[in-house]
Amino acid sequence: MMKNTELKGYMTIVAVLLALFTIYQFITQQLFYDHLKNDSITAWGEITARLVEQHPENEAEIMKVLTSHSSDSSKYQEKGREILRQYGLYEDLESELFPLLNNHMLSHNQFIFWGLFCFGFMLLLANYMQYKMVFNKIRQLTSTAKKIIDGDYSVVINENKEGDLAKLAASFRSMKDIIRKSMQGLLEERDFLRQILQDISHQLKTPLSTISIYNEMLLNESLPRQQQVQLLQNNDVQISRMNVLIQNLLKVAKIDARAISFDKEPANLVETIEEVLDRLETMISDNHMSIDWDAPEEIVVVHDKIWMQEALLNLLKNAIEHSKPGGKIIIQVKDTPIYTELVIQDFGEGIAAEELPHIFDRFYKAGGSKKHDSSGIGLALVKAIIEAHQALIKVESERYTYTKFTITFIKF
């Protein structure tokens, strides 16, 4: 509670007002006593002067009575009350019949009344100012919350003091950041989903149209059997292309949406590469390719073996498909204490300099590529997998000379 600056400030104001009121009451009482004392001295001085004037010999006795030093004061006190009663002055008589005392009491009561009035007014004013400040801040937070709900995340919530309002403001700031990030994430996901749907629609349009045309031709009963078989084979090719395209698209989409948990662990990168080469053995043989691959027995790199094979398979297939039959592919691995570098280089058709910045873009196809049935998704998938391993990939190429992909695995 003592950390609440609002409550602490209010209690301080009340304590100061209470101290001021106490001092005021003390001064008022002291003034009342001083006036009463002065009037008593004046009245008794007059009585004493008259008595001494008439009976000078009783002056000492009179002073003893006034200073309460008389030995038989109780006897004379009772006689004095009897004399006063004869003039109608009793103890239970209204104070208005004692003019001097009545004036002092009226004055004293007025002081007390105005003191209470001023104290009450200052207390109400302090309450009003305190609650006005608190409710102003609450209204500001309410207005800020409405702006945040309306999507305005530029609002600033300033509350640098300690206390519950400061904690509330800090919670609002945290809430604003969380909502902003969540909304930004939702917008990015919506844009991502829209882009994926557009990409799928665009890429499936051509094979679907081709299949539709072939099917219409197949419905012609007069078509020779040989042409029917050829059309069915063409349909099968188109369906295979669609299947590969959809599978790769789904893989890229899952990686981009962080829906895949990579099982990364220290593993032998050399073994991963050799398994990919085994899977491509038939393709390498059919194209009479030679693989220049001279690596140490083991180089340990933290990676997901299955997904890394997917990336390397795409890179090596690209290298084979864009090389002339009988060509050569170089695979090199360089291991240092800081990083491990993997290079895959072919000497085929190469990539034009103006196209290099775009080859990792989804569905991008190099203009001079001889592979016209490419979906343009393979290298985008490679880049997504490599970056998911916190690794780097770059490409260097010269038209009709070479293409070199370099993957760098950072060890720290």
C-alpha angles and dihedrals in degrees: 000000000000089000090061102099094191093055092040091053092048093049090049091054092048091048092051092048091048091050091049091049091050091050090048091051092048092051091047092051091047091051090049091052092046093051092046090049093049092049091047091052090047094049096042091042090058092048091046092049092052093047094047090047091055097036110023091171090065096056095105092047091049091053090050089055092049092049094043093244097118114121096214099035095131091062093051093042090060091046089049092053089051092052091048091049089056086062093046099258111139133165093247094050116125114267090234087075090061100069099188094045092042093055092051093048092049091050092046093049090050090053091050092047094050091044091054091045094051092044092049091047093051090046092051090046091051090049091048094049092045095049092041089057092046095047092044089058091046090051090050090052090047091051090047091050090053091051091049090050088051090054100258104136095166093085116117122219109201120186112139099167126093122253142076094301090053089051090049090050091049090051089050090051091051091046091050092052092047093048091045092051092045092050091045089051091049091049091049090049090049092050090045092051092046091050092048092050091048091049093048092046092049095046096045094048096079100046091043091052090048092050090047091053092047091049091053089052091049090055088065102099093198091063112115117252093243092056090047090055091048092050091049089051090050089051090050090053091050092048090050090051090050091049093051091045094050093046092050092045091052091049093051091045092051092049093047091047090048089236092135123079108209114218095219118180138147106283139157108272091194090059090048091054094046092053089053090051089051091054090051095045094108093048091048091049095047091053093042090234123168120216117211098204120153111158136155119261095258139017113169117215129167105245146127102258098207096048094042088053088052090055095044091045090057093047094048093044089052090049091051096043094049095046129083117254110273092027129137134245122198121209117187132175122196119188124196133164089258104039146358117228125201119192126192113184132176131182100218135111095322128203128276115248094241090054098050096086091056106044093097091051115111113264093001114148123191111242097229097042116130090208100087096167093061116127093211092228101099099082091042087056091048092052092047092052095045094048090047085062090054087246130131130237127192135171133215123186146161122201113263090354115073147323121212126189117194122195117192121197111198114215099204 
